[in-house]
Amino acid sequence: PASVGLTRLVVHQENKLKFSVYLEKEYNVKINPSSMFDVQVKRIHEYKRQILNCLHIITFYNRIKREPNKKYTPRTIMIGGKVRTPLHTAVITISQSNLSRHV
């Protein structure tokens, strides 16, 4: 039924709002709760997927800079994970992820 779908959307949006309030309170990070959350949480490896995700973020940013008047869906991109590989390798991968936010 349509009411189940609507209820799910309402709960989903409420949870995004709670999460955005939590991030701002605990980490002083402000995000748009109406944005699409693009989340990758995996073990940190040298996997292509993690590096490609960083390149994807940079590509989005470059598109917005190139065409600032174009209508884009707001996105909040979050990357997280747990280290499984040798620490040095993981630090390089994490550094690449962090560098993408400075582009």
C-alpha positions in Angstrom: 0.0 0.0 0.0 1.0 3.6 -0.6 0.8 4.5 3.1 3.6 2.0 3.9 5.9 3.6 1.3 5.0 7.1 2.6 5.7 6.0 6.2 9.0 4.6 5.2 10.0 7.8 3.5 9.0 9.9 6.5 11.0 7.6 8.9 13.9 7.7 6.5 14.0 11.5 6.3 13.6 11.8 10.1 16.6 9.5 10.6 18.7 11.6 8.1 17.7 14.7 10.1 18.7 13.0 13.4 22.0 12.0 11.9 22.7 15.5 10.6 22.0 16.9 14.0 24.3 14.3 15.6 27.2 15.1 13.2 26.9 18.8 13.8 26.8 18.4 17.6 29.5 15.8 18.0 31.9 16.6 15.1 31.0 20.2 14.1 30.2 19.0 10.6 27.1 20.4 9.0 25.3 18.4 6.2 22.1 18.8 4.3 19.6 16.2 5.6 17.7 16.6 2.3 20.7 15.6 0.3 21.2 12.1 -1.1 23.6 10.2 1.2 26.3 8.4 -0.8 28.0 6.1 1.7 30.8 3.6 1.3 31.8 1.7 4.5 34.2 -1.1 3.9 37.5 -2.4 5.0 40.3 -0.1 3.9 42.4 -1.8 1.2 44.1 -0.8 -2.0 41.0 -1.8 -3.8 40.2 0.0 -7.1 36.7 0.7 -5.7 37.9 3.0 -3.0 40.2 4.9 -5.3 37.6 5.1 -8.0 35.1 6.4 -5.4 37.6 9.3 -4.6 38.0 10.0 -8.3 34.2 10.0 -8.6 33.9 12.7 -5.9 36.5 14.8 -7.7 34.6 14.4 -10.9 31.4 15.6 -9.3 33.2 18.6 -7.8 34.7 19.5 -11.2 31.3 19.3 -12.9 29.8 21.6 -10.4 32.7 24.1 -10.7 32.5 23.9 -14.5 28.7 24.4 -14.7 27.6 26.0 -11.4 24.2 27.0 -12.8 23.2 23.5 -13.8 20.7 21.8 -11.5 22.4 19.0 -9.5 21.0 16.6 -6.9 22.6 17.6 -3.6 24.8 14.8 -2.3 26.6 14.1 1.0 29.4 11.6 0.4 30.8 9.7 3.4 33.6 7.2 3.3 34.5 5.1 6.3 36.0 1.8 7.1 38.2 -0.4 9.2 41.9 -1.1 8.5 42.7 -4.7 7.5 45.8 -4.2 5.3 49.3 -3.1 6.7 49.0 0.3 8.3 51.2 2.0 5.8 49.0 0.9 2.9 45.8 1.9 4.7 47.2 5.3 5.5 47.9 6.0 1.8 44.3 5.0 0.9 42.8 7.1 3.7 45.0 10.0 2.7 43.7 9.8 -0.9 40.2 9.9 0.4 40.9 12.9 2.6 42.6 14.8 -0.3 39.5 14.5 -2.4 37.7 16.8 0.0 40.2 19.6 -0.6 39.9 19.7 -4.4 
